[in-house]
Amino acid sequence: MRKIEDIRRDINAIDHEILKLFLKRMKCAEEVSDYKMANGGQVLVPSRETELLDTMLKDIPDELKLEYSSLLRTTTRVSRKHQYFRMLEAEPERLKLDIQPRITDPKMVYYGGLPASYQDMACSELFPNAERRPMESWEDVFRAVVNGEADAGVVPVENSTAGTVNEIYDLLQQYGLYISHSHVKVIRHCIAGCKGTTLDSVKEVYSHPQALRQCQQYIKKHGYMLLEESNTAVAANKIAQLADPTKAAICSEAAAKLYGLEILETSVNDGDYNQTRFIAVQRTLSAQPGDTRVSLVLTLPHVVGSLYGSLAVFADYGLNMTEIHSRPLPDMPWNYCFYIDFDGNLLDQDTRALIYQLTQECAYVRVLGSYPVSQEEGTK
Amino acid sequence: MRKIEDIRRDINAIDHEILKLFLKRMKCAEEVSDYKMANGGQVLVPSRETELLDTMLKDIPDELKLEYSSLLRTTTRVSRKHQYFRMLEAEPERLKLDIQPRITDPKMVYYGGLPASYQDMACSELFPNAERRPMESWEDVFRAVVNGEADAGVVPVENSTAGTVNEIYDLLQQYGLYISHSHVKVIRHCIAGCKGTTLDSVKEVYSHPQALRQCQQYIKKHGYMLLEESNTAVAANKIAQLADPTKAAICSEAAAKLYGLEILETSVNDGDYNQTRFIAVQRTLSAQPGDTRVSLVLTLPHVVGSLYGSLAVFADYGLNMTEIHSRPLPDMPWNYCFYIDFDGNLLDQDTRALIYQLTQECAYVRVLGSYPVSQEEGTK
């Protein structure tokens, strides 16, 4: 048995040999991309890649066929990347993105819920000069932005304890809007009731289902019954109307004060860090130098490894995915679209080439936005 | 400009050269694994891989650094795969999985909801000989299985139009249960009311929020108000109690009949194909030759590309992921665990080696089950 240092020395020597061949192969890829720019043709020709793999696999022992397949898949994938990048550099118009000016200081912004809801607070943190208007549902917010009644809408997309708000992603697709801002806000729920209410007199708590989930342990400890409302501020308003000391709301302190409730206890959420990420949506796609995040939605061809293949492309460009989640495609059972966020900027060549590659290789791609990411002060 | 055939001939020749070197490198990997079996030591040594990459990148032009990084990452990853596979073949006890006999014909099975709910129907399709008992909540089902009151529990995990039931995944982790079966069922909602109710007399419809979402378009067309209930059968029962022709339930035809309602219209769901996937949960991990699916949950170290890296491992083993979704980790904002289903069987060497590699390289891995996948007749 050889010493590990000796084996590693061999490995390093082999890797240097492979590198030389790899650089030659990338030169060939450049020739291919020049040829395709002159003569047309897709960069990805699945039949050519399958044929190449089949040919190569003939000379490989069974126990290394899968390992080599991964290597060749990566080789051809980064070869395509190199081609897309060069082609887009030479002909930027290959990537068609209708980028319009961003409304950075909107006059009228809609949000879901009632005044003093967390959505209202996020709205005012994002757009302190805007007139803010509450809507009954998130769909109403999206509709108002599409119609032009509002310059922007503010809605929650994810909570650090409850997870993704699926409905918002469905609405983004349905109404064809774009993300212009992202803002993380610390959520601190309190429990509040009408005058004379105490923690012991309470039997039922009213709130939004997510807020109730975020306070599960607290609620269980007290043995309260749960009643779901459409919004935490709606719950606070209802408790004020009912004026019944057996009922309390879980809401923001601002909502408790606005509706004249007494705060029975603050910070009743289970986790110390309960944060919600909000987005602003606008009618057009925009991009600015300070943007640090890009969102897109894509669908895959239904083949083995295709999700992995599409995610690998992000790593090939050195672009870090911060989120991925799937949603079912309407009327196509067990087929999904994937929503992906990554650290990028639509004005950067890497991000643009990545998107160009995805649009060439996925069944469907829509860029949902390029935007800056802000956080409420004190957020970790 | 050369002809594309000539360039491709060069590429094929280069790939054959790379293959020879790759096979030599895999021989070295075998030596490394023999060394580590004899002397101990982890297969993945991140500092060694970083050092190797840094050394290699010195000789590479800027525009190819990312491409080569992907190639080397894949090379080292499949080299580790080759080592894990050999080590586990030589020493199967390296993978510790406490596999117990499966209860294939349970006596007592609990489900959430009421008799004639879809969950009850799924239950009887999976376990026709079992005594079935309804529980108020999914958590009650999980608790009863943990306590030994029930031999198995049946719960829904995913709907083809509404998506994942996040709560079930959280409960799987919280109660430490295992998946023993998976069953897809076609969901056909009807709308039903008390005697004398017509589609025009109805003003409000009661149902589970997911069922309401699945009938969104139908409900919108009729302008009905929505009222959320905990279960479709609970809604049917309530409508029977209320005996008010302005109110109707959205539920299964079986539930409508059981609670003496008149069916106003059948198949009111939006999609033609509305299917729900149910799982059976048991106290212990089991595996049988006919199993075709494996589920697991893992957490990643928080580094760039690590999600992609972990998914790449599935492709390296030729194992097809059928599902992936993330859930927030409690008390760790914006950190996630990933639930992954793939086509595999815990008794197969490929699946076992994959799991061994993941347990060695991820921060946390738990196998959630190995199980057969059944479908209601007529399901596409």
Interface residues (C-beta under 8 A of the other chain):
Chain A: M1 R2 I4 I7 R8 D10 I11 N12 I14 D15 H16 E17 I18 L19 L21 F22 L23 K24 R25 M26 C28 E31 V32 D34 Y35 A38 N39 R48 L52 T55 M56 D59 I60 E63 L64 L66 E67 Y68 S69 S70 L71 L72 R73 T74 T75 R77 V78 S79 K81 H82 F85 N159 S160 T161 A162 G163 N166 E228 D270 G271 D272 Y273 N274 Q275 V304 G305 L307 Y308 G309 L311 A312 F314 A315 D316 Y317 G318 N320 M321 E323 I324 H325 S326 R327 P328 P330 D331 M332 P333 W334 K380
Chain B: M1 R2 I4 I7 R8 D10 I11 N12 I14 D15 H16 E17 I18 L19 L21 F22 L23 K24 R25 M26 C28 E31 V32 D34 Y35 A38 R48 L52 T55 M56 D59 I60 E63 L64 L66 E67 Y68 S69 S70 L71 L72 R73 T74 T75 R77 V78 S79 K81 H82 F85 N159 S160 T161 A162 G163 N166 E228 D270 G271 D272 Y273 N274 Q275 V304 G305 L307 Y308 G309 L311 A312 F314 A315 D316 Y317 G318 N320 M321 E323 I324 H325 S326 R327 P328 P330 D331 M332 P333 W334 K380
